[in-house]
Amino acid sequence: MTSADGGGAFLGIRARVDARGVDVDLRVAHGETVAVVGPNGAGKSTLLAVAAGLLRPDAGTVELDGVELAGPRRWVPPHRRGIVLMAQQTLLFPHLSVRDNVAFAPRASGLSRAAARDAAERWLVETGVRALAERRASDLSGGQAQRVALARALAAEPAVLLLDEPMAALDVDAAPELRALLARALGGRTAVLVSHDPDDVAALADRSVRMAAGRVAG
């Protein structure tokens, strides 16, 4: 397996997914944002899916702070990993209000209804969408929906945040504002960012690794 080591690993992904030709070893230090770049089909989204627990590798392990989340004899389901994936599609519940969408994440993690609403309120304010709290998710613009998706991800208080092309669906005017918001939100957090945009990498990542043909190339 090919390795990219960021020092003392907080998140360690050593995985082989045969059907997708992925064989990768990535280490992310505590509080570090690592950008994973490379061409389409390089295995970047597969890497995130393995970390999030959405895809079980054929071999290897996923470890978080020394605890094995996936391996030959252990499998921790996605909702118990402390790892949250913010995908290209916002995947908001269209029939729910913005507030209820954001509260869903902490509620799913075991908080009481009141505590989940308090967490939602905090992150609605932090991400600048408090004024949209009562609006249905189906009524949001693309930029608004991405902000709400970020608020929901952060409300879960993840140990690791995974970001898969977070600006890909936004128009050119909305992207800089969300990028600035992400830069603030990622400060001191452990995160893995997949992006084709060099502006995202420059603004958000502490370092970057390149994937090609399912492996870390440098």
N, C-alpha and C positions, 0 to 999 in steps of 0.2 A: 504493500500500500504506500501511496505517496503522501508525505507529511508536510504540513505547514504549522510551525510551532510558534505560539505567541507568548512564550514564557510559562509561568505557573498557570496551568490550565484550570479554569473554572468550568468551562463546557468543553467536553472532548467527544468528537464524533469520529469514529473509525468504522467505516461501513462499506460493504460491498453489496450492490444490487445488480444481480446478473442480467436480468431482463433489460435493464437500462444501460448496461455497460459502465456502471459507476463503481469506482474503487478509490475511496478518498479517506484522508486522515486530516482533520482540522482541529486545532486547539485555539480556544478563545479565553483570554485572561479575564479575571473579574473586573467589571467596569469598562471593558474594552468594546468598541464597535468595530467589527471586521466587515469590510465590504468584499463580497464574492462577485467577481466580474468574469466575463467570457462570452463566447458566442451562444446563440440559441442552440439547444440540444447538448450543451456541455455538461449538464447534470446539476446545475445550480438549484433548481426548484426541487429536484430529488433530494438533495442534501438537506434542504429545509424540511421536507416532508418526513425524512428519517428522524431529524432532531425533534420535530413536533409530535412524533408518534403516529403519524398518518400513514406511514409506510414501514413495514417491517423488513429490515435488511436480511439478505441471505447469510451474511456473516458479519461479525464485528460487534461493537458495543457503542452505546451512548451513555456518557457519564456527566452528571451535574454535581459539582462541588464534591467529587469523590464518591458519589452514590450512583450505582449502576441503574440506569433507566431501561436499557435494552441490552440483551446479551443472550448467550446460549441457554441460560436457565432463568432469565428474568425478563418480564415485560410489564412496564408501567404504562397504563392507558394515558391518552393525551391529556385528559382533564386533571390528572394527578401529577403531572410532570413539573409544573411551575414554569412552563415554556408556552408562550403565546405566539401564534402565527398571524400576522396581518397580511392577508393575501391581496393580490391585485384587485380582485372583486371584493367589495366591502362586505358582502354577505350579511347585511343588516336585515332584520325581520321587517318586511314592508308594512305590516299591519300594526306594528307597535310604535309607540311614540319614541322620540329620540331618548328621553330619559329612561324609558323601560329597556331600550336596546342597550344602553350603557350599563344599567343596573343588572342586566342579565349575567354579565361576566362574574362580578363578585358574588352574586346569588348562587351561581353554579359552583363556585368554589367553596360554598358552605356558609357564607355570611347570612345573618338574619335579613329579613326584608328591609327593616329600618336601616341596618348598617349598609346594605347594598345601595339603598337610595342615597345615603350620605356620601358613599364613595362615588356614586354617579354624579352627584351634585358637584363634588370637588373637581372631578375631571372635566365636566361640562364647562366649568369656569376656566380651568387651566388651558383648555383647548379652544376657548373663545366661541363656544356654541351654546352657552347657557340660554340665549334668547330663543333658541330653536327647541327647547326641551319638550314642549307640548306638541310639536309638529310630528306628523307621521313620517317615517323614514322614506316612504315612497314619494314624498313631496320635496325631497332635498335635491339640490344640484350636486354635480359630481364632486366639487370641492368641499361642499358641506358634508356630504356622505363620508368622504375620506377623513375629515376631522372627527366625525362621530365614531368612525371605526377605530381611529387612534385612541379616542377617549375610552372606548369600550376595552381595547387592549390594555391600556394603562390601568384601568379600574380593577383589573384582575390582579394587579401588583405582581407581575411575573418576575421570576428570577432572570429569565432571558426573554428578550423580545426578538422575534424573527420578522423581517420585513421583505416581502417579495414584490419588487418593482412598485413601491408605494405611490409614485407619481405617474405611472404609465398611463392611467386613464384620464389624467387631468389635462386641461388645455394649457397653453403656454403662459397665460396670465395667472392661473391659480397655483401653478407648481411652486414658484418662489416663496409664496406665503406659507404653504404647507412645509416646504423644506426648512424654512426658518423655525417653524413650530417644532418640527422633528429634531432639529439641532438642539433646541432647549430641552426637549423631552428626553433625549438620549444622553444628556450630560451625566456621567457617572453610572450609566446603566450598561449591562452586558447585552450586546445585540449583535445579530448577524444581518447584514443588509445585502440583498441581491439587487443590482441595478446595472443598466446599460448606460446610464447617464453620468458622464464624468463630473458634472456639477454636483450630483448627489454624493458621489464618492468623496469629492474634495470637501464638501460642507459637513458631512456626517460621520465619516469613518476615521478611525485612528490609524488603520492600516488596511491594505487590500491584498487579496490573493486572487490569482487567475486560474479559472478552470478551463480545461479543454479536453474533449473526448472522455469525460467522466473522471478526470484526475486533476489534482492541483498541479499546475504547470509552473508556478512561481509567483 
